């Protein structure tokens, strides 16, 4: 069994990643939250730097970035490290 290493994000850039990703996709906080299967307040707290996304949420965000192709790759390189 392979255990995946959690996705790491450069600190304190979570709010920038979420905000940029929402801008690119044209999603509101509510729509972004729904696409990840989480609450609006979680996204709102991430963008206000009150909390950080869980490792599961970061995996879903990484999946969203992968689905975006080249543009998602550019955002990923900008904010995420393995």
JOBEL-V994403 format. One record per residue. RES is the residue in three letters. PHI is phi in whole degrees, 0 to 359 (none if undefined). D_FIRST is the distance of its C-alpha to the first C-alpha in whole Angstrom. Layout:
BEGIN
RES/PHI/D_FIRST
RES/PHI/D_FIRST
END
This chain:
BEGIN
UNK/none/0
UNK/262/4
UNK/258/7
UNK/282/10
UNK/286/13
UNK/299/16
UNK/290/18
UNK/257/21
UNK/236/25
UNK/298/28
UNK/265/30
UNK/259/32
UNK/262/32
UNK/302/30
UNK/297/33
UNK/290/34
UNK/299/31
UNK/297/31
UNK/297/35
UNK/294/35
UNK/297/32
UNK/295/34
UNK/296/37
UNK/295/36
UNK/276/35
UNK/73/38
UNK/264/36
UNK/285/38
UNK/301/36
UNK/297/36
UNK/292/35
UNK/298/32
UNK/300/31
UNK/298/31
UNK/294/29
UNK/265/26
UNK/75/27
UNK/232/28
UNK/271/31
UNK/302/34
UNK/297/35
UNK/297/31
UNK/297/32
UNK/300/35
UNK/292/34
UNK/296/32
UNK/291/35
UNK/267/37
UNK/64/35
UNK/282/35
UNK/220/31
UNK/246/28
UNK/296/25
UNK/291/22
UNK/296/19
UNK/294/18
UNK/297/22
UNK/294/21
UNK/296/18
UNK/293/21
UNK/295/24
UNK/298/21
UNK/298/21
UNK/297/25
UNK/297/25
UNK/298/24
UNK/295/26
UNK/279/29
UNK/73/28
UNK/300/30
UNK/296/32
UNK/298/29
UNK/296/27
UNK/296/31
UNK/294/30
UNK/299/26
UNK/297/28
UNK/293/30
UNK/244/29
UNK/250/25
UNK/226/23
UNK/261/20
END
